[in-house]
Amino acid sequence: MSAGAAIPVGERDRAASSSSLALTLRRPGERFLVTSLAWVAYMAAAVLIVLVAHSIIGDAWSRVANAYYVLYSRDPHLAAIGFVWNPLPSLAVIPLLPFKAVWPDMVATGFAGSIFTALCMAGAVWQVHGIATDWQVRRSGRLLVTLLFAFNPMIVYYAANGMSEAPFMLALLAAVRYLSRWATSHQVLPLSVAGLAMAAAYLIRYEAVVAAAGAVGVVILLSALRRSGGMRERVGEGMADAAVFAAPFITVFIAWAVASWLIVGDPFQQFTSIYGVVSQLTVAQSGVAQVTGQGTSGAYMWVVRQILGLEPGIVLLGLFGLAVTFRGRLALTMPAVAILGAVVAFAIFGFLSGRTLGWLRYSIAVIPLASVLALAVLAPNPDRSATPRLRFARLGAATGPAMGLAAVALLALAVPVGAMTMLDLHQNPDYGGEAFQLRPILFPNEPIARISPFAQYEIGRQAATYIDGLGLGNGQVLVDGAMGFPIILESRNPTQFITTSDRDFQEALLDPVSFKVKYLLVPEDVGYQSLDAINRAYPGIYETGGGVSQLVQQFSAGGNNWRLYLVGQ
C-alpha cells in the first residue's frame, strides 16, 4: 500500500481494537504489585490468626458486633452502632455482614473486621509508596522502604487482627502525603484531600485530635514561610489555608458530638459512659501499674523500651530528618512529624499521665513515622524556588548516599527487633500485650485455661449452642452486649436477645417480667465484667440469682465464667 493510500475501515477498526486490547492488558504498575503482595500476605496472616488459632481480640470482635446490631439485632437501627467508640471501623464492615448467610464465620469469628483491616493496611502501603513516588525517591530506595514498612511484624499483625490501627495508619499517611503535596505544589485540592483524610482519622480514633492540631500548625507555618509581606499578612494567609484544611475535621467533630448528644444525651460517651475509657482504666490500672511502673519513674523506661523496641533507629532517623529539613525538605518532613509524631507524643503522654494503658499498639505510629523520615533522607534535593525553607545556616555538605543507606539499614533493623519486642512477655504482659495475643499461634497445644483472653471464643460457642437449642422467641434472653457480644455473634438467632443497643434495654433490665424476658445471661462479676449492666442492676446476681432468678446453666472456659438464670423462679 502506498504512503498516501487510505487505510480501509475494517483495518482501522482492527488496529484500534488491538491498541485498546494492548492498553487493557498493560502490565500492572509497581505500586499495584507491591500493594497486592502486601494484601495477600495480610489476608494469609488473618486466616492464620483468626480462623486457625482463634486469636480474637475483644476490641476487634466487638466492632464487628456493633455493625451487626445495625442489621441483625432484635431492634435494628443505625444508632445501634454505639457512640462509645468511633464509628468508621464498624460502618465499614456492614457491607460484608450479609455474607454470613453463606459463611457464618464472617461474623461468628469477627473475620469481617480482618478483611477490612487487611485492605486498609494495604492502602497504607499504597500511601507509603505514593509518598516515595511524589518525592522522586529512586526505585531501589522506594521499594526497600515500602517493603520494610509493609512487612514490619507489627504492621502485619495489625493488618490481620481487625483492630483500628490499620485504618488509622491509612488515614494518617494519606493526610501526610497530601499535605506534603500541597506544601510543594501550593494547590488547594491536595490541602482539601489532606483535610478529608484527617476527618476520616477522627472517625477511627480520637487521637486524631492531636494529629489535626499539629497539622494545622504546620499549614500555618508553611503557608506563612512561602509568602511575602509583613508578618500579619503572612499569618493571615496561613490561617486561611488552615481553615480550608480544618473544615472537614471540625465538621465531623461537631456532627459526631451532636449526634451522640441528641441520641444518647451525651456528646462524649467515650469518656463518660460506664463502658468508656475512664471506667476501663479504673478497672485495669492497678494491675497494669504493677507491670509497667505506671505512676512511678519506671514508666519512663517502659516507654523508651516500647519506642526503641519498635523502631530502634528512630532517634538517628529523627536527626537525619532534622538535617534534611534544614537542607530545604521541610515540606517533606514537617507534615510527617506534625501528624505521625503528634500521635506518638500523645501515646507517650497518655501513658505517663495515666490516661492510657501501656500497650505496645499505642506506639505503632512510630513505624510509619520512621519510614517517612527515611524517604525524606532518600529524596533528591528539592527545587528551592518552589519549596519554602527555614532561614538557618547551611548544615554540612549535601546529603550523600551514606545517610540514605544508613536510613534504610535502620528500618531493616526494626524488623527483627520489633518481632522480639512483640514476643517479649515482660514487655507485653498478660493484660493484653502482643506476646500474649500471639500465644495461641506460637503454642497451639497450650490449654485454653492458660490463654483466658481468647476463652471468649469458646464461651461464645458454648453459650450460643445451648441457648439456640432452647428454641426461644424474640427478646427472651437479656444480656449486656458490651460483654456478651461473642455469644450474640455465635448465635444463629440474634433476635432472641435483648441487648444494650436495643432502645428498650433499660426498661427490660429494670422490669424483665413485664417485658416477658425468660432468661438472664450474666458474666462473673470480675474485671471488666464488673461493668456488666445486669451485675450493676442486681448486685450479687451471678453468685445467688439476686432473688429474682434460678440458675439453669453455667458456661466456663479459660477462667471466664457465665451463668444463665431463669427469671421469676
Secondary structure, DSSP 8 states (H G I E B T S, - for coil): --TTS---HHHHHHHHHHHHHHHHT----HHHHHHHHHHHHHHHHHIIIIIIS----HHHHHHHHHHHHHHHSSS--GGGG-SSS-SHHHHHHGGGGGGGGT-THHHHT-HHHHHHHHHHHHHHHHHHHHHHHHTT--HHHHHHHHHHHHT-HHHHHHHHS--THHHHHHHHHHHHHHHHHHHHH--HHHHHHHHHHHHHHHTT-TTHHHHHHHHHHHHHHHHHHT--S-HHHHHHHHHHHHHHHHHHHHHHHHHHHHHHHHHHS-S-HHHHSTTSHHHHHHHHHHHHHHHH-TTSTHHHHHHHHHHHHH-TTHHHHHHHHHHHIIIIIHHHHHHHIIIIIHHHHHHHHHHHTTSS---GGGGTTHHHHHHHHHHHHHS----TTTS--------SS---HHHHHHHHHHHHHHHHHHHHHHT-TTTS-TTT-HHHHTHHHH-TTS-GGG-GGGHHHHHHHHHHHHHHTTT--TT-EE--HHHHHHHHHH-S-GGGEE-TTSTTHHHHHH-TTTTT--EEEEE-SSGGGGG-HHHHHSTTHHHH-TTTEEEEEEEEETTEEEEEEEET-
